[in-house]
């Protein structure tokens, strides 16, 4: 069984969209999305520097656009399940037919703006902990006043909080943690610091029409498959201020019988986690259009 997944914020790099815009119709499609959301996605995906695309209000629509564009380049795909990490859940909602492409981009634009406004209230950030025992690490984070915002499995937890709290973490790592790596994000996402964004996103969601998922849609909240479009939207709203449980998503992939995992552009992060947590599962990350042929072969071999 094939699982199609979409990465979250921090996966973006300068110019990563450039080769994708050479595909037939791609530049026109992204230009139309840019007009729809009032953001020049072509510029930010091709010419902007790392600091510009670190901006939450830019990074999030850019990632969703790239994910939808790269998945469309694959042609017809029938995965057994879809999921996304953090903002990637909106990309996954498009894959599952819950939202059409324009609705997904409209929602993520509102999400990015609301989260950027929330992040501006207090200087916050996120850091990844590599290695260590999860229970030990979580207890240590709570002692420092930090939130385990992403529990990703495969020995990785992402801590979120104020810059002072993160500095304290860098000086005082939990026992067994090999490394603490600051992430290229501009706020403490999936924590109480994002509470102001929840109301704004709830208002945006009221304007959208959601269809029930056409394939299993695995949620970050608890790793469970969600059956209705209304519940997908409800979870997308609450998700911004609550932890991402990617570890539980991968457990559900196992239960569903996953044999292959394909990560859309800008792929790499989730396939890396899968290689460690899902041994025996074939993985492939779409980084450039050069990866499309191999991806199509994987799809043909593992699709339902």
N, C-alpha and C positions, 0 to 999 in steps of 0.2 A: 504494500500500500504506500502511495506517495503522499507526503505532507508538504504543502507549499507554505513557506513562512516569510515574514517581512521584518527587517531589522528596525531598531529604534534609534533615537537621537544619539549622536556620537559616531555613527557609522559614516557620515558624510566626509568627503575630502574635496579640496579645491579641484574643480574641473571634471569631477567624476561623471557628469552627465554628457560631456562633450561627444564621445563616440556614439552614444545612443541617438543623438540628434541627426546623425547621418543616415539613419534607417528611413525608408520611404514613409513619408507622412508624419514622422515623429516631431519634427520641428514645428509644423503647423499645429499639431495636437497640443504640444506644450504651450505654444503661443496662445491658443484658445483658452487653455486653463489659466494662463497668466492674466488674461483679460477678465476671466470670470471671478478671480479672487483678488484682483488688484495688486499683483506682485509679479515682477519680472523673473519668472522661474528660469528662463533661458539664460539671462545674465548671471543669476546666482549659481546656476549649475555649470557654467562654463568659464566665467571670468572672475568671479568673486574670490577673495582670499579667505584663509581659514577663519579669521576673526569675523568677517561678514557672515559666513554661513554657520558660525557658532551661535548667532542670534536665534533664540528660540522661535521667534515669529517668522523667521526665514527657513530655518533648518527643517521644521516639521512639515510644511507644505512641500518642500523640495524632496524630502524623503518619500512622502506618499506618492508624489508625481513620478518619481523615478521607479518606485516599486510597481505601480500600475503600468507604466510605459514598458518596462522590461518584461513583465508578465505577458502583456499583449503581444510582444515580439515573438513569444514562444508559439503562438497559434493556439489551437484548441487544447485545453488542459482540463482533465477531470481528476483532481486530487481526491484522496479519501478524506482529507481534513485540511483546514487552513488555520493559521494562527499568526499573530504578530506580536512583537515585543514592544510594549509601551505604545508610542504613536503608530507603530507598525500594525496595531490592532485595527486602525482605520483602513489601512491598506488591505488587510485581511477581510474587512467588511465588504470592500469592493470586490475582492476575489469571490466571496461567497454570494454575491448578488444582493446583499443587504442594502447597500447604497450604490447608486450609479456613480460614475467617475466624478462628475461635477459636484454631486452632493458630498462625496468623500473629501474633495479638495476644499469645498466651502466649509465643511465642519472642521477640518484640520487647520484651516486659516484662522478661524475663530478660536480654536484651541490654542494655537501658537501665540496669538496676541494676548489671550487671557492669561496664559501661563507666564509670558514675558512680563506682564503687568504685576502678577503676583510675585515673581522673582525679584522685581525691582524694589519691593518693600524692605527686604533684608538681604544682605550679601550672603548668598548660600551657594552650595555646589554639591558635587558627588565624587566619590572615590571608590574604585574597585579593590576589594580584598581578594588576593589570590592565595589559595591554599587554606589550611586550617580546618578545624571542626566547626560546622555551622552553629551548633548550640553554644559553644564557647565564644564564637565571634559575635553572635547576636547579643549575648549577655554583656560582652565587653562594650559593644556599641551603645547599648542602652545606658551603661554606666557613664559614658561620655556625653550622653544626651543626644546621640545620633539615632537615626532611623534606618533599619535594614530595608531600604526602599526597593531593591531588586534582589530576590533570592533566586539565583540563576541556575543552581545545580552545578555539577562538574567542578565543585570546589570554588565557586565564585559567588560572593555577596557584594552588593554595591551599597555603600553607606551614604547617607544624605543628611545635610544639616548646615549650620553656619560655617563660614570659613575658619573661624576660631576653633570650632569643634573638630573640623577636618584636620587642621594643623596639629591639634592634640593627638588625633588618631595616627598621623604620620610619625609622631614622636613616640607613641605608645601603642604598638600593634598588638592585636590579640595573639595569644600563644599559638604557635604553629603557622601563622600567616607569613608567607614568604615575602610579599610585596604589597604595598598600597599605591595604587595608580590613580592620580587625578583624571577625571573624565572631561571631555570637551563639550560640556554642557553648561548652561548659564543659570542654574538654579537647583534647588533641592526638590526635584520632581518626586511625585508619589509619596509625599509627606504632608503634614498639616500646614506647611508653608504654602501649599498650593490650594488651600481651602477657598480663597477668593475666586479662583478660576472655575470652581464647580458650578456656581450659580450662573455664570456667563455661558458656560457650555450647555447647561440645562436649557437655557433660553434658546440657544442656537439649535439644539436637538428638536425643540418643539416645531421648528419650521420644516423639518425633514420628514419624508415618508420612507419608512423602512420595510423592506420585504423580509420574509423568513429566509434563513440561510439555505442555499441549495446543497451545500455539503456541510459536514461537521465543522462548526466554528468553535474552536477551543479558546476559552477565556483566560486572561491573565489573573483574574480575581482568585480563582480556585482550581484552575486547570480543567474545569468541566466544560463539556460541549453544551452550547446554548441553542435552544430550539426555535426561538422566535426573534424576529427583527426588533420588536419593542424591547425585549430584554437585552439584546446586543447594544442598542442605543443607551439604555439605562446604565449598563456596565461601562460603556465608553465615557459617560459623564463622570461617574464615581471614581473611575480608574485614576484620574489625574492626581487625586489626593490619597491614594491607597497603594500599598506595595504591589509590585509585579511578582507573581509566583511562576516564573518560567520553569522552575524545577518541577512543579506540578503539571504544567503543560506537557513537558517531556514524559512524565509518568503516564499521562493519558495517551500520548502517541504510542507508547509501548503497549498499553492495553488495547488500543485499536489495531495493533499489528503492523506498525510502520516498518517498511523495508527500505525506504529512501526518503531523504529530506532535501528539498530544493529551496534555496534562499534567494530571493529576488535582489536586484540591485538596490543599494550597494552592499552586496553580500560579503560574508566572511565571519562576522561575530557569532551568529547562531549556528552556523555549520561547525565552528570551532567548539562550541559547547556540546553539540551533538556528537562530535567525534569522541569526546571523553565520556559523555553520559549515556550514549546509545551505541554501544559497541556492536559491530556487525551491520549497522544501518549505513547504506551508501549515502554520501552527502555531496552536494555540489552548490557552489556559490556563483551567482551571476555577478561578475564584476564588469565585464565589457561584452559587446556583441560577439566577440570571439568565443565566448562560452556557450552560445546558443545551440550549436550543433550537439555538443556533449549533453546539454540539458534536455534537448529533444529525445536523444537516445535514452536517457534516464527515465523520462516521462513514458516513452513507449514500453519500456521494460517493466515499469512499476505502477502504471495507472490502473484504476479499477476497470 
